[in-house]
Structures are given as C-alpha cells and as structure tokens.
C-alpha cells in the first residue's frame, strides 16, 4: 500500500496526551542477568512512519527507562517493563491505554529495532544521543485561562505599540505553534510568519494545541478532544487580546485545519479580519476520500467510506482493520465526529469580518477546488493564488517527492509573496 497522504488531517501516531500523574507510575520489570552494558544509556532515532519520520529518545537503564517524543511534548514517560538478553533489549510501554513495544538488537554501535503500536509495526534505528544546542527564544510567554487550566502561548511583539495582533492557528494532528509536525517534520513555517509579521509592525500570538508541547497537560485523554474545544481555546485567546489596549485591532490567521478553527472562532468574536491559508472548502470526509482513492485498495477504500459515513451520522465504528487504526482508532473517533459535522464553506459565509483566502498552486493536500468553494460561499472575500507555494508555505515543484522534501527543511524561506499579502491585508492597505 502506498504511503498515506494524510498530512493535512494527520492524527497522532502516539497518544501524546498521557496523564501527568502516569509519569510517576509504571511497574518496571527488572532486566535479565545477561545484558550487554553498552545498551545502557540514552539513545535517539526516527520511527519510520508513512510520509516521514518521528524522532524519539529512549533512556535505557538496568531496571527501568523512559520514552520521550519531543515533537509531541512527551518527556521521560516511564517504561512498563524492560528486559535484556545479551545484545537484545525489549521494552513495553503503556501510554494512556495504548500498548507500545520496542524490540532491538545492538549492532555496530547502534540499536536496530522495531516500534509497534496500534496494530502497526515500524522500523527504528537508535543511535547514541547527542545534546542539541538550544534555539534562542524570540517571543514572550503568555498564560491564558481556558477550560481545565491555562493555555501557554507565544507572543511575538511588534516594535510599535499599539499594534495590530494576529492569532495564528496551526493545522491538524501533532502540529505545533511553529508549524512543525511529528509526522511532516520541521519546517518552521508558522514561526517564520510570526517573526516576519512582527518586523512589519504586526504582533502575533501562537500556541501548541491541547495535548501537544507546552500544552500537553491540558488533554488527559485523546477521546476528550473535539474541534469545538479547539475553537473555545481560540476564542479565549482572542477575547484576551481584544481586552488588551496594547493592540489596535485583532485578526486571525488559520492554516489548513486551523482555517476551520479560525473561521468558527471568528463567528464568535469581534475580530477585524480572518486569513485562511490552505484551508479546505469542503467537509473533511470529501477531502479524505479524494486523497485516499488513489492510495488504498478497493477493500480499504470501501471500509474508509463506510466508516466516515457512520461517523458523519454521529455513530462510532466498532470494527476497524489494523491498517486503518491510525485514522479510525476508537479514541480519535469522537474528534472525527466533531470535525465531520462542519462544512467550511457554509461556515465561512457566517463570518462578518474581512476575509482573505490564500492558496498555493503546488499544494498537494488542499487544492484550488477548496479555495474556490470558500470564495463562492463568501463572494466579498479576497482570493489570492500563490504560484508555486505548497502546503507548508514554501516554494516547491509539483513533483511529489521534491514537494514533500520541503516539509522537513527549516532552512527554506516562506514563499516570497506570502508575508506581503498578509501584511497588506491586515493593515488594510491597497
């Protein structure tokens, strides 16, 4: 089966929303007597999953150990058990009800392993861990009251005050405030927008979603999250900004699924404008099936079609094939139900503020059909096509492999027309 094109709606491979108190639990099993001492220590590697690699860190000790997934904000999560047999090591982890098994063999200074979870089995090569230099922080941290706690957000200040401020909302799955994903890779697209707009006199606020990074603790169970919860968080941030006299106006910038969240939040707040970047204009089941019809076998495509139809009616799907667990596992189905009830185009028609629709011509995930649907629903919206811009807002060819290579290259700049278009629209310049 071909690799899945699910980056615009990618769901977590790992359940990176484990309860905080679980970090103090876990009954480690003592290792066997036969153990190669070279296995002891900190190791790093990439789980080779469809469409990319997921970096992880494992700390192997004699009788215990921990797992970290930096891209998902998971840090030092304890093993349930660890066993050694000469050059071999076997680790089991109970991550919020999700069973994970890592089996590896020490060979030539590295551990050749497999990572198993949710019916999937993926290659993994672990090498000795090397500490990376920390990147300088260019933003201030905000704490905003939300349901079940405080949301940690990044404020990128402009030099002028009062200034316009824009809330940047990231896309789906494990995508953080910088636009980086555990599945897609590191590209820093949203970080570049924030820093670029700040230089142009527009402050920005962005944040990791519940269950991710800085806000890992706001989500204890994956089945609790819904699109509506994401919208409520965005509304709380917007209302906080509206009440702050440091800002002359408040705006929303939503990327990919963040476009849907943003336009729903715009309906509930008095923002000056809304910018949709690579936002879908159709219900997500239509987009998913369009992506998958050239990648799935007929049997899997039928199962996917039936599952989406059930979820769209609000009905949970009980029997899911192992190949579809990452998309339809039971813990993610409530989220899918909440997502499927919305048609982005019809919802955009309810937005009263000014609207800018930006669409790249080499975006392989969200296409012109979506941009046109949004424009049709909101005739007074401004629609701008960015020639040669892909889904992560970089210049990229239509060639599939070369296009996806940009998803994990943070050295590439944003498409040259993107920031000027956003800046001029927010400033209401002609």
Kinemage of the C-alpha trace (Angstrom):
@kinemage 1
@onewidth
@group {chain A} dominant
@subgroup {mainchain}
@vectorlist {calphas} color= white
{ca unk a 1} P 0.000 0.000 0.000
{ca unk a 2} L 1.301 3.439 -0.906
{ca unk a 3} L 2.235 5.919 1.771
{ca unk a 4} L -0.753 7.860 3.053
{ca unk a 5} L -1.192 11.494 2.120
{ca unk a 6} L -2.778 12.486 5.427
{ca unk a 7} L -0.636 15.404 6.494
{ca unk a 8} L -3.427 17.984 6.372
{ca unk a 9} L -5.504 15.815 8.667
{ca unk a 10} L -2.813 13.670 10.255
{ca unk a 11} L -3.738 12.151 13.585
{ca unk a 12} L -1.315 11.264 16.376
{ca unk a 13} L 0.693 8.095 15.987
{ca unk a 14} L 1.463 8.237 19.674
{ca unk a 15} L -1.115 9.218 22.251
{ca unk a 16} L 0.841 12.263 23.417
{ca unk a 17} L -1.799 13.227 25.918
{ca unk a 18} L -0.958 10.836 28.710
{ca unk a 19} L -1.998 11.918 32.175
{ca unk a 20} L 0.675 13.727 34.116
{ca unk a 21} L 0.254 11.501 37.107
{ca unk a 22} L 1.050 8.483 34.954
{ca unk a 23} L 4.648 9.710 34.752
{ca unk a 24} L 5.112 8.624 38.330
{ca unk a 25} L 3.604 5.203 37.724
{ca unk a 26} L 4.638 2.177 35.713
{ca unk a 27} L 5.917 -1.059 37.149
{ca unk a 28} L 9.332 -1.611 35.664
{ca unk a 29} L 10.415 -5.192 35.333
{ca unk a 30} L 13.956 -5.998 36.340
{ca unk a 31} L 16.199 -6.951 33.461
{ca unk a 32} L 17.621 -10.398 32.878
{ca unk a 33} L 21.117 -11.186 34.131
{ca unk a 34} L 22.602 -11.454 30.630
{ca unk a 35} L 22.986 -7.860 29.470
{ca unk a 36} L 25.435 -6.008 27.262
{ca unk a 37} L 26.452 -2.944 29.280
{ca unk a 38} L 26.791 -0.979 26.027
{ca unk a 39} L 22.983 -0.907 25.806
{ca unk a 40} L 22.730 1.231 28.932
{ca unk a 41} L 22.304 4.949 28.206
{ca unk a 42} L 20.354 7.488 26.182
{ca unk a 43} L 19.530 6.750 22.539
{ca unk a 44} L 17.778 8.714 19.769
{ca unk a 45} L 16.289 7.736 16.445
{ca unk a 46} L 13.420 8.128 13.997
{ca unk a 47} L 10.375 5.877 13.751
{ca unk a 48} L 9.923 5.411 10.010
{ca unk a 49} L 6.191 6.028 9.608
{ca unk a 50} L 4.204 6.798 6.436
{ca unk a 51} L 5.110 10.198 4.951
{ca unk a 52} L 8.082 10.798 7.196
{ca unk a 53} L 9.964 10.087 10.383
{ca unk a 54} L 9.036 10.649 14.024
{ca unk a 55} L 12.042 11.435 16.262
{ca unk a 56} L 12.090 9.738 19.666
{ca unk a 57} L 14.517 9.412 22.575
{ca unk a 58} L 14.775 6.351 24.826
{ca unk a 59} L 16.771 6.184 28.042
{ca unk a 60} L 17.706 2.577 28.763
{ca unk a 61} L 18.719 1.786 32.342
{ca unk a 62} L 19.345 -1.549 34.038
{ca unk a 63} L 15.913 -1.932 35.632
{ca unk a 64} L 13.921 0.952 34.132
{ca unk a 65} L 13.818 3.557 31.388
{ca unk a 66} L 11.858 6.351 29.744
{ca unk a 67} L 10.477 7.408 26.354
{ca unk a 68} L 10.458 10.993 25.038
{ca unk a 69} L 8.807 12.292 21.858
{ca unk a 70} L 9.864 15.973 21.623
{ca unk a 71} L 7.574 16.807 18.704
{ca unk a 72} L 4.560 15.716 20.741
{ca unk a 73} L 5.678 17.213 24.042
{ca unk a 74} L 6.093 13.795 25.659
{ca unk a 75} L 9.027 13.831 28.079
{ca unk a 76} L 10.561 10.992 30.131
{ca unk a 77} L 7.499 8.732 30.105
{ca unk a 78} L 8.332 5.575 32.144
{ca unk a 79} L 8.542 2.101 30.659
{ca unk a 80} L 6.152 -0.549 31.917
{ca unk a 81} L 8.946 -3.113 31.600
{ca unk a 82} L 12.436 -3.583 30.184
{ca unk a 83} L 14.199 -6.885 29.554
{ca unk a 84} L 17.690 -7.666 28.308
{ca unk a 85} L 19.084 -10.793 26.702
{ca unk a 86} L 22.688 -10.286 25.717
{ca unk a 87} L 22.736 -7.749 22.844
{ca unk a 88} L 18.931 -7.666 22.703
{ca unk a 89} L 16.537 -5.377 24.559
{ca unk a 90} L 12.748 -5.455 24.766
{ca unk a 91} L 10.713 -2.525 26.091
{ca unk a 92} L 6.977 -2.281 26.756
{ca unk a 93} L 5.140 0.959 27.454
{ca unk a 94} L 1.520 1.567 28.438
{ca unk a 95} L 0.856 5.058 27.095
{ca unk a 96} L -2.598 6.083 28.271
{ca unk a 97} L -4.043 2.693 27.362
{ca unk a 98} L -2.063 2.344 24.139
{ca unk a 99} L 0.365 -0.605 24.171
{ca unk a 100} L 3.814 0.095 22.721
{ca unk a 101} L 6.586 -2.456 22.222
{ca unk a 102} L 10.162 -1.703 21.153
{ca unk a 103} L 12.424 -4.660 20.307
{ca unk a 104} L 16.034 -4.011 19.371
{ca unk a 105} L 19.444 -5.557 18.851
{ca unk a 106} L 22.781 -3.829 19.421
{ca unk a 107} L 24.880 -3.946 16.264
{ca unk a 108} L 27.927 -1.855 15.301
{ca unk a 109} L 27.290 0.789 17.962
{ca unk a 110} L 23.599 1.302 17.209
{ca unk a 111} L 20.333 -0.452 18.030
{ca unk a 112} L 18.381 -1.882 15.105
{ca unk a 113} L 14.798 -2.062 16.315
{ca unk a 114} L 11.094 -2.154 15.544
{ca unk a 115} L 8.399 0.035 17.086
{ca unk a 116} L 4.919 -1.479 17.446
{ca unk a 117} L 1.707 0.402 18.290
{ca unk a 118} L -1.977 0.370 17.294
{ca unk a 119} L -1.519 -2.639 15.008
{ca unk a 120} L 1.363 -1.005 13.154
{ca unk a 121} L 4.995 -2.098 13.068
{ca unk a 122} L 7.643 0.419 12.017
{ca unk a 123} L 11.444 0.319 11.573
{ca unk a 124} L 13.565 2.199 14.108
{ca unk a 125} L 17.332 2.722 14.313
{ca unk a 126} L 18.632 4.157 17.587
{ca unk a 127} L 21.985 5.910 17.862
{ca unk a 128} L 23.765 7.358 20.911
{ca unk a 129} L 22.015 10.567 21.989
{ca unk a 130} L 23.691 13.890 21.205
{ca unk a 131} L 22.526 17.033 23.021
{ca unk a 132} L 21.458 19.733 20.548
{ca unk a 133} L 22.133 23.435 21.175
{ca unk a 134} L 19.003 25.274 22.269
{ca unk a 135} L 17.477 27.739 19.819
{ca unk a 136} L 17.124 31.324 21.061
{ca unk a 137} L 13.607 32.248 22.183
{ca unk a 138} L 12.348 35.353 20.385
{ca unk a 139} L 8.908 35.572 21.975
{ca unk a 140} L 7.289 36.284 25.327
{ca unk a 141} L 5.188 33.650 27.085
{ca unk a 142} L 1.520 34.275 27.836
{ca unk a 143} L -0.705 32.265 30.182
{ca unk a 144} L -4.363 32.400 29.169
{ca unk a 145} L -7.157 30.871 31.307
{ca unk a 146} L -9.038 28.112 29.443
{ca unk a 147} L -11.104 25.103 30.417
{ca unk a 148} L -9.168 22.821 32.793
{ca unk a 149} L -6.212 25.164 33.231
{ca unk a 150} L -4.052 27.710 31.477
{ca unk a 151} L -3.013 27.764 27.835
{ca unk a 152} L 0.642 28.633 27.252
{ca unk a 153} L 1.052 30.873 24.213
{ca unk a 154} L 3.903 32.669 22.434
{ca unk a 155} L 3.607 36.443 21.921
{ca unk a 156} L 5.768 37.845 19.139
{ca unk a 157} L 5.770 41.568 19.815
{ca unk a 158} L 6.000 44.283 17.179
{ca unk a 159} L 8.219 47.283 17.847
{ca unk a 160} L 5.328 49.724 17.574
{ca unk a 161} L 2.524 49.956 20.144
{ca unk a 162} L -0.385 49.871 19.947
{ca unk a 163} L -0.149 47.479 17.015
{ca unk a 164} L -2.432 45.037 15.228
{ca unk a 165} L -2.157 41.496 16.601
{ca unk a 166} L -2.938 38.248 14.780
{ca unk a 167} L -3.685 34.868 16.327
{ca unk a 168} L -2.005 32.132 14.259
{ca unk a 169} L -3.765 28.744 14.432
{ca unk a 170} L -1.845 25.648 13.327
{ca unk a 171} L -3.093 22.742 11.247
{ca unk a 172} L -4.215 19.285 12.282
{ca unk a 173} L -2.613 16.458 14.193
{ca unk a 174} L 0.623 16.932 16.119
{ca unk a 175} L 1.439 20.313 14.564
{ca unk a 176} L 2.975 22.788 16.994
{ca unk a 177} L 2.978 26.571 17.205
{ca unk a 178} L 5.928 26.780 14.787
{ca unk a 179} L 4.158 24.752 12.095
{ca unk a 180} L 6.260 21.662 12.776
{ca unk a 181} L 4.780 18.198 12.966
{ca unk a 182} L 5.807 14.863 14.387
{ca unk a 183} L 4.658 13.400 11.084
{ca unk a 184} L 5.526 16.042 8.498
{ca unk a 185} L 8.778 17.252 10.008
{ca unk a 186} L 10.323 20.588 10.927
{ca unk a 187} L 9.768 23.464 8.502
{ca unk a 188} L 9.180 26.444 10.865
{ca unk a 189} L 6.520 27.922 8.559
{ca unk a 190} L 4.342 29.479 11.284
{ca unk a 191} L 7.390 30.646 13.238
{ca unk a 192} L 8.548 32.460 10.105
{ca unk a 193} L 5.138 34.096 9.666
{ca unk a 194} L 5.166 35.279 13.287
{ca unk a 195} L 8.664 36.698 13.148
{ca unk a 196} L 8.123 38.212 9.707
{ca unk a 197} L 4.895 39.973 10.649
{ca unk a 198} L 6.487 41.334 13.841
{ca unk a 199} L 9.103 43.052 11.700
{ca unk a 200} L 6.273 44.523 9.614
{ca unk a 201} L 4.545 46.015 12.659
{ca unk a 202} L 2.048 43.232 13.392
{ca unk a 203} L 2.273 41.330 16.671
{ca unk a 204} L 1.273 37.664 16.696
{ca unk a 205} L 0.230 35.008 19.189
{ca unk a 206} L 0.531 31.280 18.510
{ca unk a 207} L 0.326 28.207 20.702
{ca unk a 208} L 0.660 24.437 20.853
{ca unk a 209} L -2.757 22.795 20.901
{ca unk a 210} L -4.049 20.755 23.829
{ca unk a 211} L -2.076 17.542 24.186
{ca unk a 212} L 0.931 18.945 22.327
{ca unk a 213} L 4.170 20.537 23.525
{ca unk a 214} L 3.663 23.375 26.014
{ca unk a 215} L 0.013 22.415 26.489
{ca unk a 216} L 0.379 18.664 26.865
{ca unk a 217} L -1.230 18.699 30.308
{ca unk a 218} L -4.482 20.282 29.065
{ca unk a 219} L -5.513 16.988 27.476
{ca unk a 220} L -5.583 13.868 29.630
{ca unk a 221} L -7.481 11.549 27.271
{ca unk a 222} L -7.431 11.630 23.477
{ca unk a 223} L -11.147 10.841 23.267
{ca unk a 224} L -11.952 14.091 25.107
{ca unk a 225} L -10.756 16.451 22.367
{ca unk a 226} L -13.080 17.953 19.744
{ca unk a 227} L -12.914 20.688 17.133
{ca unk a 228} L -15.250 22.703 19.344
{ca unk a 229} L -12.757 22.546 22.226
{ca unk a 230} L -10.059 23.901 19.921
{ca unk a 231} L -12.433 26.692 18.894
{ca unk a 232} L -13.183 27.552 22.524
{ca unk a 233} L -9.441 27.832 23.230
{ca unk a 234} L -9.004 30.179 20.263
{ca unk a 235} L -11.948 32.301 21.412
{ca unk a 236} L -10.404 32.626 24.881
{ca unk a 237} L -7.136 33.850 23.371
{ca unk a 238} L -8.923 36.301 21.085
{ca unk a 239} L -11.026 37.763 23.896
{ca unk a 240} L -7.861 38.225 25.954
{ca unk a 241} L -6.251 40.133 23.088
{ca unk a 242} L -9.386 42.223 22.473
{ca unk a 243} L -9.282 43.377 26.086
{ca unk a 244} L -5.616 44.426 25.872
{ca unk a 245} L -5.044 48.100 24.990
{ca unk a 246} L -1.633 47.228 23.562
{ca unk a 247} L -3.406 46.153 20.369
{ca unk a 248} L -5.190 48.414 17.903
{ca unk a 249} L -7.028 45.513 16.229
{ca unk a 250} L -7.233 41.714 16.443
{ca unk a 251} L -7.015 39.305 13.485
{ca unk a 252} L -6.962 35.548 12.864
{ca unk a 253} L -4.654 33.564 10.586
{ca unk a 254} L -5.609 29.898 10.200
{ca unk a 255} L -3.528 27.330 8.331
{ca unk a 256} L -5.034 24.087 6.986
{ca unk a 257} L -7.380 22.712 9.691
{ca unk a 258} L -6.537 25.881 11.608
{ca unk a 259} L -8.556 27.693 8.941
{ca unk a 260} L -11.736 25.893 10.027
{ca unk a 261} L -10.973 26.513 13.702
{ca unk a 262} L -10.215 30.146 12.922
{ca unk a 263} L -13.354 30.865 10.941
{ca unk a 264} L -15.504 29.257 13.657
{ca unk a 265} L -13.749 31.423 16.255
{ca unk a 266} L -14.241 34.480 14.047
{ca unk a 267} L -18.005 33.880 14.179
{ca unk a 268} L -17.915 34.170 17.974
{ca unk a 269} L -15.646 37.207 18.333
{ca unk a 270} L -15.268 40.737 17.028
{ca unk a 271} L -12.071 40.321 15.035
{ca unk a 272} L -11.118 42.777 12.325
{ca unk a 273} L -10.157 40.169 9.730
{ca unk a 274} L -9.635 36.477 9.016
{ca unk a 275} L -6.929 34.989 6.791
{ca unk a 276} L -7.350 31.415 5.541
{ca unk a 277} L -4.157 29.752 4.303
{ca unk a 278} L -4.577 26.380 2.573
{ca unk a 279} L -7.956 25.915 4.207
{ca unk a 280} L -10.330 23.224 2.961
{ca unk a 281} L -13.602 24.381 1.472
{ca unk a 282} L -15.356 21.040 1.685
{ca unk a 283} L -16.313 18.662 4.533
{ca unk a 284} L -13.262 16.675 5.598
{ca unk a 285} L -14.724 13.312 4.510
{ca unk a 286} L -14.754 14.527 0.889
{ca unk a 287} L -11.154 15.686 1.150
{ca unk a 288} L -10.018 12.455 2.806
{ca unk a 289} L -11.659 10.216 0.237
{ca unk a 290} L -10.195 12.289 -2.593
{ca unk a 291} L -6.726 11.800 -1.098
{ca unk a 292} L -7.146 8.103 -0.386
{ca unk a 293} L -8.861 6.847 -3.514
{ca unk a 294} L -5.561 6.619 -5.397
{ca unk a 295} L -3.700 5.123 -2.439
{ca unk a 296} L -5.970 2.495 -0.876
{ca unk a 297} L -7.006 -0.916 -2.112
{ca unk a 298} L -10.707 -1.141 -3.055
{ca unk a 299} L -11.447 -3.024 0.174
{ca unk a 300} L -9.767 -0.426 2.408
{ca unk a 301} L -11.362 2.429 0.480
{ca unk a 302} L -14.823 0.901 0.989
{ca unk a 303} L -14.151 0.416 4.697
{ca unk a 304} L -12.971 4.021 4.950
{ca unk a 305} L -16.041 5.292 3.077
{ca unk a 306} L -18.385 3.319 5.329
{ca unk a 307} L -16.566 4.422 8.480
{ca unk a 308} L -16.733 8.087 7.506
{ca unk a 309} L -20.431 7.752 6.693
{ca unk a 310} L -21.105 6.288 10.141
{ca unk a 311} L -19.039 8.917 11.938
{ca unk a 312} L -20.771 11.678 9.984
{ca unk a 313} L -24.059 10.409 11.432
{ca unk a 314} L -22.522 10.518 14.889
{ca unk a 315} L -22.181 6.742 15.148
{ca unk a 316} L -18.976 5.164 16.489
{ca unk a 317} L -17.286 2.454 14.409
{ca unk a 318} L -16.593 -0.712 16.399
{ca unk a 319} L -14.588 -2.869 13.980
{ca unk a 320} L -11.568 -1.246 12.318
{ca unk a 321} L -8.891 -3.043 10.275
{ca unk a 322} L -5.303 -2.817 11.582
{ca unk a 323} L -4.310 -0.786 8.501
{ca unk a 324} L -6.842 1.921 9.441
{ca unk a 325} L -6.202 2.099 13.183
{ca unk a 326} L -4.177 5.316 12.911
{ca unk a 327} L -7.146 7.007 11.234
{ca unk a 328} L -10.137 5.403 12.971
{ca unk a 329} L -8.895 4.134 16.349
{ca unk a 330} L -11.628 4.369 18.969
{ca unk a 331} L -10.014 7.215 20.917
{ca unk a 332} L -9.936 9.534 17.890
{ca unk a 333} L -13.469 8.837 16.654
{ca unk a 334} L -15.163 11.488 18.860
{ca unk a 335} L -12.830 14.061 17.320
{ca unk a 336} L -13.660 12.859 13.817
{ca unk a 337} L -17.383 13.119 14.574
{ca unk a 338} L -16.952 16.716 15.730
{ca unk a 339} L -14.918 17.532 12.606
{ca unk a 340} L -17.254 15.913 10.089
{ca unk a 341} L -20.262 17.986 11.134
{ca unk a 342} L -18.772 21.147 9.656
{ca unk a 343} L -18.759 22.360 6.048
{ca unk a 344} L -16.040 25.049 5.972
{ca unk a 345} L -17.575 26.912 3.042
{ca unk a 346} L -21.001 27.305 4.602
{ca unk a 347} L -19.391 28.275 7.915
{ca unk a 348} L -17.223 30.935 6.250
{ca unk a 349} L -20.402 32.554 4.910
{ca unk a 350} L -21.312 33.351 8.533
{ca unk a 351} L -18.105 35.334 9.166
{ca unk a 352} L -18.750 39.089 9.266
{ca unk a 353} L -15.151 40.338 9.235
{ca unk a 354} L -12.964 40.892 6.193
{ca unk a 355} L -11.650 37.636 4.690
{ca unk a 356} L -8.515 36.781 2.714
{ca unk a 357} L -8.162 33.329 1.119
{ca unk a 358} L -4.608 32.273 0.225
{ca unk a 359} L -3.972 29.126 -1.817
{ca unk a 360} L -0.730 27.687 -3.191
{ca unk a 361} L -0.729 26.271 -6.711
{ca unk a 362} L 1.564 23.348 -5.804
{ca unk a 363} L -0.265 22.384 -2.607
{ca unk a 364} L -0.718 18.600 -2.827
{ca unk a 365} L -3.144 18.410 0.093
{ca unk a 366} L -5.574 21.292 -0.283
{ca unk a 367} L -6.391 22.279 -3.839
{ca unk a 368} L -7.951 25.080 -5.876
{ca unk a 369} L -11.346 23.372 -5.589
{ca unk a 370} L -11.294 24.182 -1.884
{ca unk a 371} L -10.257 27.801 -2.368
{ca unk a 372} L -12.979 28.307 -4.972
{ca unk a 373} L -15.599 26.771 -2.661
{ca unk a 374} L -14.621 29.226 0.088
{ca unk a 375} L -14.727 32.153 -2.335
{ca unk a 376} L -18.144 31.125 -3.664
{ca unk a 377} L -19.525 30.979 -0.125
{ca unk a 378} L -18.040 34.392 0.713
{ca unk a 379} L -18.164 36.454 -2.518
{ca unk a 380} L -16.702 39.568 -0.870
{ca unk a 381} L -13.626 37.630 0.263
{ca unk a 382} L -10.324 38.273 -1.474
{ca unk a 383} L -8.823 35.164 -3.105
{ca unk a 384} L -5.113 35.140 -3.960
{ca unk a 385} L -3.218 32.259 -5.542
{ca unk a 386} L 0.466 31.908 -4.695
{ca unk a 387} L 2.249 30.489 -7.716
{ca unk a 388} L 4.494 27.583 -6.711
{ca unk a 389} L 3.597 27.616 -2.993
{ca unk a 390} L 2.948 24.240 -1.345
{ca unk a 391} L 1.123 23.199 1.839
{ca unk a 392} L 3.932 24.230 4.190
{ca unk a 393} L 4.079 27.640 2.502
{ca unk a 394} L 7.396 27.141 0.715
{ca unk a 395} L 8.327 27.278 -2.964
{ca unk a 396} L 8.036 23.732 -4.262
{ca unk a 397} L 7.557 21.930 -7.566
{ca unk a 398} L 4.534 19.776 -8.285
{ca unk a 399} L 6.762 16.682 -8.200
{ca unk a 400} L 5.547 14.694 -5.211
{ca unk a 401} L 8.909 13.649 -3.741
{ca unk a 402} L 10.537 17.073 -4.153
{ca unk a 403} L 7.427 18.783 -2.780
{ca unk a 404} L 7.360 16.662 0.371
{ca unk a 405} L 11.098 17.148 0.876
{ca unk a 406} L 10.382 20.784 1.815
{ca unk a 407} L 8.193 19.682 4.740
{ca unk a 408} L 11.285 18.891 6.814
{ca unk a 409} L 13.658 21.645 5.672
{ca unk a 410} L 13.504 24.666 8.025
{ca unk a 411} L 16.258 26.424 6.065
{ca unk a 412} L 13.863 27.178 3.202
{ca unk a 413} L 12.220 30.635 3.383
{ca unk a 414} L 8.495 31.271 3.051
{ca unk a 415} L 7.073 31.891 -0.395
{ca unk a 416} L 8.153 35.445 -1.171
{ca unk a 417} L 4.624 36.741 -1.784
{ca unk a 418} L 3.048 35.304 1.377
{ca unk a 419} L 4.090 37.770 4.077
{ca unk a 420} L 3.464 40.901 1.942
{ca unk a 421} L -0.042 39.654 1.103
{ca unk a 422} L -0.901 39.029 4.785
{ca unk a 423} L 0.680 42.269 5.969
{ca unk a 424} L -1.112 44.428 3.394
{ca unk a 425} L -4.456 42.771 4.102
{ca unk a 426} L -4.221 43.125 7.892
{ca unk a 427} L -3.093 46.747 7.558
{ca unk a 428} L -5.977 47.206 5.085
{ca unk a 429} L -3.572 48.546 2.505
{ca unk a 430} L -4.439 48.595 -1.184
